[in-house]
Amino acid sequence: MVMDTLIRNGQLVIPARGVVEASLGIKNGVINGMYKNGSEPEARQVIEAGGKYILPGALDPHMHLGFAGPFEEHFSTET
């Protein structure tokens, strides 16, 4: 199976397991798998994350509505 995106050679932070050196495959906007380095599937886009931390599934809830445009417009498109 060809992934849409592969984040390769990262330091995946996995709850209850700690930090794991691996790659992360994404297909149709969903995390599809974690792979040992060197055993990753093909991907349309590859992001080299060597030495960087990857937080699978983590979202940053911090945002500034109305900072760069009308609040009403941002509220309807950014929430």
C-alpha positions in Angstrom: 0.0 0.0 0.0 1.3 3.4 -0.9 1.1 6.0 1.8 0.1 9.6 1.1 2.8 10.9 3.6 5.6 9.1 5.4 7.4 10.9 8.3 10.7 9.0 8.3 13.4 8.4 11.0 11.7 10.3 13.8 11.5 9.9 17.5 7.9 8.8 18.0 6.6 9.6 21.5 4.2 6.8 22.4 2.2 6.8 25.7 3.2 4.0 28.1 6.1 3.0 25.7 8.2 6.1 25.7 10.3 7.3 22.7 10.6 4.9 19.8 12.8 5.4 16.7 10.4 4.8 13.8 8.6 6.2 10.9 4.9 7.1 10.7 2.7 6.4 7.6 -0.4 8.6 6.8 -3.1 7.6 4.4 -6.3 9.6 3.7 -5.5 12.0 6.6 -5.3 9.1 9.1 -2.3 7.6 10.8 -2.1 4.2 9.0 1.0 2.7 10.7 4.2 2.9 12.5 7.2 1.3 10.9 10.7 0.3 11.9 13.3 2.4 10.1 14.2 0.7 6.9 10.9 -1.2 6.5 8.6 1.7 5.5 6.2 1.5 2.6 6.4 3.7 -0.4 4.8 7.2 -0.1 3.9 10.1 -2.3 5.5 12.6 0.1 8.4 11.8 2.4 9.2 14.1 5.4 12.7 13.5 6.8 12.4 13.9 10.6 15.8 12.5 11.6 16.4 13.4 15.3 13.0 15.2 15.7 10.2 14.2 18.0 6.9 13.2 16.5 3.7 13.2 18.6 1.3 11.0 16.8 -2.3 12.2 17.1 -1.4 15.3 19.2 -3.2 18.5 18.4 -2.2 22.0 19.3 -5.3 23.7 20.7 -3.6 27.1 20.9 -5.0 29.6 18.4 -5.7 33.3 17.9 -9.1 33.9 16.4 -9.5 37.3 14.9 -5.8 38.0 15.0 -5.2 38.3 11.2 -8.8 38.9 10.0 -12.4 39.3 11.1 -13.3 37.3 14.2 -16.6 36.2 12.8 -14.9 34.7 9.7 -12.2 32.9 11.7 -14.8 31.5 14.1 -16.7 29.8 11.3 -13.7 28.4 9.5 -11.2 27.7 12.3 -13.4 25.9 14.9 
